[in-house]
Amino acid sequence: MTAQNTLAVPARRAVDFWIFWTGQTISQIGSTLTATALPLLVFKLGGSRLDLGLASAVTWVPYPLFGLFVGAWVGWGTARRTHPTHQFSPLS
């Protein structure tokens, strides 16, 4: 009896996955270093804790501010287009 070497995915796709995974890992490390170094740079150049706080706020405030409204808007539009009762409604 011979053992067959069967992979769940073809070898080419596995190589593509590792290239993708490596690129994403490098990108995430760069983003983390930037998120750490930028406030330190602002503090070093400005010397003020207020400048540090403002720089951090400007970086993170847009996510919840715009994310809530845009997420609700996109969710509403998607539900309206895909909901079965709206497909046959004269108002859609």
CYANA upper distance limits for C-alpha pairs under 8 A (distance plus 0.5 A):
  7 LEU  CA     11 ALA  CA      8.01
  9 VAL  CA     13 ARG  CA      6.97
  9 VAL  CA     14 ALA  CA      7.07
 10 PRO  CA     14 ALA  CA      6.95
 11 ALA  CA     15 VAL  CA      6.83
 12 ARG  CA     16 ASP  CA      6.81
 13 ARG  CA     17 PHE  CA      6.62
 14 ALA  CA     18 TRP  CA      6.86
 15 VAL  CA     19 ILE  CA      6.78
 16 ASP  CA     20 PHE  CA      6.66
 17 PHE  CA     21 TRP  CA      6.46
 18 TRP  CA     22 THR  CA      6.45
 19 ILE  CA     23 GLY  CA      6.71
 20 PHE  CA     24 GLN  CA      6.68
 21 TRP  CA     25 THR  CA      6.60
 22 THR  CA     26 ILE  CA      6.75
 23 GLY  CA     27 SER  CA      6.64
 24 GLN  CA     28 GLN  CA      6.58
 25 THR  CA     29 ILE  CA      6.72
 26 ILE  CA     30 GLY  CA      6.74
 27 SER  CA     31 SER  CA      6.70
 28 GLN  CA     32 THR  CA      6.62
 29 ILE  CA     33 LEU  CA      6.65
 30 GLY  CA     34 THR  CA      6.64
 31 SER  CA     35 ALA  CA      6.62
 32 THR  CA     36 THR  CA      6.72
 33 LEU  CA     37 ALA  CA      6.39
 34 THR  CA     38 LEU  CA      6.24
 35 ALA  CA     39 PRO  CA      7.70
 36 THR  CA     40 LEU  CA      7.35
 37 ALA  CA     41 LEU  CA      6.52
 38 LEU  CA     42 VAL  CA      6.74
 39 PRO  CA     43 PHE  CA      6.64
 39 PRO  CA     52 LEU  CA      6.30
 39 PRO  CA     55 ALA  CA      7.05
 39 PRO  CA     56 SER  CA      7.09
 40 LEU  CA     44 LYS  CA      6.53
 40 LEU  CA     52 LEU  CA      8.19
 41 LEU  CA     45 LEU  CA      6.54
 42 VAL  CA     46 GLY  CA      6.19
 42 VAL  CA     47 GLY  CA      8.07
 42 VAL  CA     51 ASP  CA      7.31
 42 VAL  CA     52 LEU  CA      6.47
 42 VAL  CA     55 ALA  CA      7.77
 43 PHE  CA     47 GLY  CA      5.42
 43 PHE  CA     48 SER  CA      6.47
 43 PHE  CA     49 ARG  CA      7.19
 43 PHE  CA     51 ASP  CA      7.23
 43 PHE  CA     52 LEU  CA      5.90
 46 GLY  CA     51 ASP  CA      7.05
 47 GLY  CA     51 ASP  CA      8.19
 48 SER  CA     52 LEU  CA      7.02
 49 ARG  CA     53 GLY  CA      6.67
 50 LEU  CA     54 LEU  CA      6.63
 51 ASP  CA     55 ALA  CA      6.56
 52 LEU  CA     56 SER  CA      6.75
 53 GLY  CA     57 ALA  CA      6.57
 54 LEU  CA     58 VAL  CA      6.53
 55 ALA  CA     59 THR  CA      6.76
 56 SER  CA     60 TRP  CA      6.82
 57 ALA  CA     61 VAL  CA      5.97
 58 VAL  CA     62 PRO  CA      7.81
 60 TRP  CA     64 PRO  CA      8.39
 61 VAL  CA     65 LEU  CA      6.67
 62 PRO  CA     66 PHE  CA      6.11
 62 PRO  CA     67 GLY  CA      7.95
 63 TYR  CA     67 GLY  CA      5.79
 64 PRO  CA     68 LEU  CA      6.38
 65 LEU  CA     69 PHE  CA      7.76
 66 PHE  CA     70 VAL  CA      6.39
 67 GLY  CA     71 GLY  CA      6.06
 68 LEU  CA     72 ALA  CA      6.66
 69 PHE  CA     73 TRP  CA      6.63
 70 VAL  CA     74 VAL  CA      6.54
 71 GLY  CA     75 GLY  CA      6.42
 72 ALA  CA     76 TRP  CA      6.46
 73 TRP  CA     77 GLY  CA      6.76
 74 VAL  CA     78 THR  CA      6.56
 75 GLY  CA     79 ALA  CA      6.53
 76 TRP  CA     80 ARG  CA      6.57
 77 GLY  CA     81 ARG  CA      6.77
 78 THR  CA     82 THR  CA      6.58
 79 ALA  CA     83 HIS  CA      6.00
 80 ARG  CA     86 HIS  CA      6.80
 80 ARG  CA     92 SER  CA      8.39
 81 ARG  CA     86 HIS  CA      7.40
 81 ARG  CA     87 GLN  CA      7.52
 82 THR  CA     86 HIS  CA      8.04
 82 THR  CA     87 GLN  CA      7.83
 83 HIS  CA     87 GLN  CA      7.26
 84 PRO  CA     88 PHE  CA      7.83
 85 THR  CA     89 SER  CA      6.87
 86 HIS  CA     91 LEU  CA      8.18
 86 HIS  CA     92 SER  CA      6.39
 87 GLN  CA     92 SER  CA      7.26
 88 PHE  CA     92 SER  CA      8.14
